[in-house]
Amino acid sequence: MIKFSVCTAFFNDEKVNVDSLYQSLLKQKIDWEWVVTDDFSENTEVKEYLIDLSKNDNRVRYVEQSHKMQFMRNPAPFAKGEFVFHIDSDDLVYPGYLEMCDKMFTRFPEVGIILAGGQFLSQHGKFRSYGLHRDDAICFLGRCWRRNIEIDFTGIIEENFFTLCNDMFIVKYLSLKTRLLVIPRIFIKYREFVNDDNNYKPFGHRIGLSDDLMQSHERSKNQFLDYYYKNRQPYNGRFPYFESLGKLSTALWPLHDIPDTFKKIRMVGFSLDSWQKILLQDLYFDIEITYGDNLQTDSLNIINSSLEIKIGDEFKVLIHFDSSNTESQITQYKSILRYYSWTIFNGNTWIRRY
């Protein structure tokens, strides 16, 4: 059986969106198929492009829907894999995510759905923020679940509305039936655009949906949420596997973009318990992690800021930014990391921490 069925619906998209998502899937080092469909777009160019792609790559499978939004509402019936990875046309996936999901599903059979951290970008690639699913700030990216879990929204929510919040509804509904594991590592890029009134809206299938349409289905949203909260059980919610890493794993978020020359992480001046090291290595299974009191030139060095590391004639607390970081990214990184006890540096790029 195929391990993962990656499922994506396209609506009024561009071929470049197809290409970028496809290229990100090619970096996944585990068995997958990509199940795609066009959601009755006005222009058939992308549909024809997807069909041609399916003829050239037997891992890509084009499916026809019987009615609009059928696939987005629940792609599982179209999938053949053991796991469903539901990713929208406005998302990209970093290398290693499906491999991580496979490891966690195998280790924890009680976990039925997995989410991951996300990096939010504008349509021009400008960094906006990081997001992770938690009670006070919801992020439903990276939704991957066991295909044998049945999804049935009959009587809960109107068909039409589902396109607006399909990620939320699927995750919340599945969490009524199974345990949820949130991986505190950035694995998904979420691309958005800003419209004329400065509201953030995603690419693709939702661009043409007006505020009037959203308001006209508000009752449906409340109908579903009422159902969710009435049926929620105490065991639902996050599986606490990575909880003990807390600040450490969260502050490692920028490391998803480390250059190929740095496939090693050096933790300098840390006193972690053995179980903490095991959890950290689980989270960064694809990167070698070492510990000690000295820096290594071939590693991305993470320094406990309680140490005074002398560089030239100055003592500095160090933060790492590579050459691709914009000023807004630097500001965002500072905002995220200022609450933590350590910071990052790389090579000779140094920035004083405030």
C-alpha positions in Angstrom: 0.0 0.0 0.0 1.1 3.6 -0.7 2.1 5.3 2.5 0.8 8.8 1.9 -1.9 10.2 -0.3 -1.2 13.9 -0.7 -4.5 15.6 -1.7 -4.9 19.0 -3.3 -7.8 20.7 -5.0 -7.2 23.6 -7.4 -9.6 26.4 -8.3 -8.7 29.4 -10.5 -5.0 28.8 -9.7 -2.0 29.3 -11.9 0.4 26.7 -13.2 3.2 28.2 -11.2 1.3 27.2 -8.0 1.1 23.6 -9.3 4.8 23.6 -10.1 5.9 25.0 -6.7 3.8 22.5 -4.7 4.9 19.6 -6.9 8.6 20.5 -6.5 8.2 20.6 -2.7 6.6 17.1 -2.8 9.5 15.7 -4.8 11.8 16.4 -1.8 9.8 14.0 0.4 11.8 10.8 1.0 9.0 8.4 1.5 6.4 6.7 -0.6 3.6 9.0 -1.7 1.0 9.7 -4.4 -0.4 13.2 -5.3 -4.1 13.1 -5.8 -5.3 16.3 -7.5 -8.4 17.7 -9.0 -9.6 21.0 -10.5 -12.7 22.4 -8.7 -14.6 23.4 -11.8 -12.5 26.5 -12.5 -13.6 29.0 -15.2 -10.3 28.4 -17.1 -9.4 24.8 -17.9 -5.7 25.5 -18.3 -4.7 24.2 -14.9 -6.9 21.2 -15.2 -5.2 20.3 -18.5 -1.8 20.9 -16.9 -2.6 18.6 -14.0 -3.8 15.9 -16.3 -0.6 16.1 -18.4 1.4 16.0 -15.2 -0.4 12.8 -14.2 0.5 11.2 -17.5 4.2 12.1 -17.1 4.5 11.0 -13.4 2.7 7.9 -12.2 2.8 9.2 -8.7 0.3 12.0 -9.7 -3.3 10.9 -10.1 -6.0 13.2 -11.4 -9.6 12.6 -10.2 -12.9 13.9 -11.4 -15.5 15.1 -8.9 -19.2 14.6 -9.3 -19.9 18.1 -7.9 -18.1 21.2 -6.8 -16.2 21.1 -3.5 -16.6 17.4 -3.1 -12.8 16.8 -2.9 -12.1 19.7 -0.6 -14.9 18.7 1.8 -13.2 15.3 2.3 -10.5 14.0 0.1 -10.1 10.7 1.9 -12.5 8.7 -0.4 -10.3 9.6 -3.4 -7.1 8.5 -1.6 -5.4 5.1 -1.7 -2.6 5.6 0.8 -2.5 4.6 4.5 -2.4 8.3 5.5 -4.1 11.3 4.0 -2.0 14.5 3.8 -4.4 17.3 2.9 -2.5 20.3 1.6 -4.1 23.3 -0.1 -2.9 24.9 -3.4 -1.6 27.9 -1.4 0.7 25.8 0.7 4.2 24.3 0.4 5.8 21.5 2.4 9.4 21.4 3.7 11.5 18.2 3.3 11.1 15.6 5.9 7.5 16.2 7.0 6.0 13.0 5.7 8.9 11.0 7.1 8.3 12.7 10.4 4.6 11.8 10.3 5.3 8.2 9.4 7.7 7.9 12.4 5.1 9.5 14.8 2.1 7.4 13.5 4.2 4.3 14.0 5.4 5.2 17.5 2.0 6.4 18.7 -0.9 4.2 17.4 -3.3 6.3 19.5 -2.5 9.4 17.5 -4.8 9.7 14.5 -4.1 13.2 13.2 -0.9 15.3 13.0 -0.3 19.0 12.6 2.9 21.0 12.1 4.1 24.5 12.5 3.7 26.9 9.6 5.6 29.8 8.1 3.2 32.5 6.8 4.3 34.4 3.7 2.8 37.0 1.4 2.2 36.2 -2.2 5.6 37.9 -2.9 7.4 35.6 -0.5 7.7 38.2 2.3 7.9 36.7 5.8 4.9 37.5 8.0 4.9 35.1 11.0 5.1 31.6 12.4 2.1 29.7 13.5 1.4 26.6 15.6 -1.9 25.0 16.6 -2.7 25.8 20.2 -5.9 26.9 22.1 -5.4 30.6 21.8 -3.9 30.8 18.3 -5.2 28.2 15.9 -3.1 26.9 13.0 -4.4 23.9 11.1 -1.5 23.4 8.7 0.1 20.1 7.9 -3.1 18.1 8.6 -2.3 14.5 8.1 -4.5 11.7 9.3 -5.1 7.9 9.1 -7.3 7.2 6.1 -9.3 4.6 8.0 -10.9 7.3 10.2 -14.3 8.2 8.7 -15.4 11.7 8.1 -19.1 12.5 7.9 -20.3 16.1 8.0 -23.9 15.1 7.1 -26.3 17.3 9.1 -23.5 19.3 10.7 -22.6 21.8 8.1 -23.8 23.0 4.7 -21.8 21.8 1.7 -21.3 25.2 0.3 -19.6 26.7 3.3 -17.0 24.1 3.7 -14.6 25.6 1.2 -14.0 28.6 3.6 -12.7 26.7 6.6 -12.1 23.1 5.4 -8.9 22.9 7.4 -10.5 23.9 10.7 -13.5 21.6 10.2 -11.5 18.5 9.3 -9.0 18.9 12.2 -11.7 19.7 14.8 -13.9 16.9 13.6 -11.2 14.3 13.6 -10.0 15.4 17.0 -13.4 14.2 18.3 -12.4 10.6 17.2 -8.7 10.4 17.8 -5.7 12.0 19.5 -4.0 15.0 18.0 -0.2 15.4 17.8 1.3 18.8 17.1 4.9 18.8 15.9 6.6 22.1 17.0 8.8 22.4 14.0 8.1 24.5 10.8 7.2 22.1 8.0 4.6 24.1 6.0 4.7 27.3 4.1 1.4 29.1 3.8 1.2 31.8 1.0 -1.3 34.6 1.3 -2.1 37.8 -0.4 -3.3 41.2 0.9 -6.4 42.7 -0.8 -7.3 46.3 -1.0 -8.7 46.6 2.5 -5.5 45.0 4.0 -7.3 41.7 4.9 -5.2 38.6 4.5 -6.8 36.0 2.2 -5.2 32.9 0.7 -4.5 32.1 -2.9 -6.5 29.8 -5.2 -9.9 28.5 -4.5 -11.0 31.1 -1.9 -10.0 34.3 -3.8 -13.4 34.7 -5.5 -15.5 34.2 -2.4 -16.9 37.5 -1.2 -17.5 38.7 2.4 -21.2 38.5 1.6 -20.9 34.8 0.9 -19.1 34.3 4.2 -21.7 36.2 6.1 -24.5 34.3 4.4 -23.1 31.0 5.8 -22.3 32.2 9.3 -25.0 30.1 10.8 -23.4 27.0 9.3 -20.1 27.8 11.0 -21.7 28.2 14.3 -23.7 25.1 13.7 -20.5 23.1 13.3 -18.7 24.7 16.3 -21.7 24.0 18.5 -21.6 20.4 17.5 -17.8 20.2 18.1 -17.9 21.7 21.6 -20.9 19.6 22.7 -19.2 16.4 21.6 -15.6 17.1 22.7 -14.2 14.6 25.2 -11.5 15.2 27.9 -8.9 13.2 26.0 -9.2 15.3 22.8 -6.6 17.9 22.0 -2.8 17.8 21.8 -0.9 14.7 22.4 1.8 15.9 25.0 4.8 14.2 23.4 6.8 17.3 22.5 5.3 19.5 25.3 8.4 19.1 27.5 10.6 20.7 25.0 8.6 23.9 25.3 10.6 27.0 24.6 13.6 25.1 23.2 11.7 23.6 20.3 9.7 26.8 19.6 12.8 28.9 19.4 14.3 26.5 16.9 11.7 27.4 14.4 14.0 29.5 12.1 16.2 26.4 11.6 14.0 25.1 8.9 16.0 27.2 6.4 19.5 26.2 7.5 21.8 25.9 4.5 22.9 22.5 3.1 26.4 23.3 4.4 25.1 23.1 8.0 23.5 19.7 8.5 24.8 19.7 12.1 23.5 21.6 15.1 25.9 22.3 17.9 24.4 23.0 21.3 27.0 25.0 23.2 26.7 25.3 27.0 23.5 23.4 27.5 22.9 20.9 30.3 20.0 18.8 28.9 18.8 15.5 30.4 19.1 12.4 28.3 15.4 12.3 27.6 15.4 15.9 26.4 18.2 15.1 24.0 16.2 12.2 22.7 13.1 14.4 22.1 15.2 17.0 20.4 16.8 14.5 18.1 13.3 13.1 17.3 12.2 16.6 16.3 15.3 17.2 14.1 15.7 13.6 13.1 17.3 14.6 9.7 20.0 16.8 11.3 23.0 15.7 13.5 22.9 17.3 16.9 26.0 17.5 19.1 26.6 19.0 22.6 29.7 20.6 24.2 31.3 23.8 25.4 33.2 24.7 22.3 32.0 26.1 18.9 32.3 24.0 15.7 32.9 25.7 12.3 31.0 23.0 10.4 27.8 23.3 12.6 25.1 25.8 13.2 26.1 26.8 16.7 23.3 27.4 19.2 24.7 29.2 22.3 23.3 29.4 25.7 23.2 33.1 26.3 24.2 32.7 29.9 27.7 32.1 28.5 29.9 35.0 27.6 31.3 34.1 24.2 34.1 36.5 23.2 34.2 37.6 19.6 37.0 40.0 18.9 37.0 42.6 21.8 33.3 42.4 22.5 31.1 40.2 24.5 27.8 39.6 22.7 24.6 37.6 22.9 24.4 36.2 19.4 21.5 35.8 17.1 21.7 34.2 13.6 20.3 35.7 10.4 21.4 34.5 7.0 21.9 36.7 3.9 18.4 36.2 2.7 16.7 37.7 5.8 14.9 41.0 5.3 14.6 43.6 8.0 11.1 42.6 8.8 12.2 39.0 9.3 15.0 40.1 11.6 12.4 42.1 13.6 10.1 39.1 13.8 12.9 36.8 14.9 13.9 39.2 17.6 10.3 39.4 18.8 10.1 35.6 18.9 13.4 34.9 20.5 13.5 37.6 23.1 11.7 35.5 25.6 14.2 32.6 25.4 17.5 32.0 27.2 19.6 31.5 24.1 20.1 32.7 20.5 21.5 31.5 17.2 24.4 32.6 15.0 26.1 31.4 11.9 29.5 32.2 10.4 30.5 35.8 10.8 27.0 37.3 10.8 26.4 38.8 14.2 23.6 40.9 15.5 23.4 42.2 19.1 20.4 41.0 21.0 18.4 43.7 22.8 
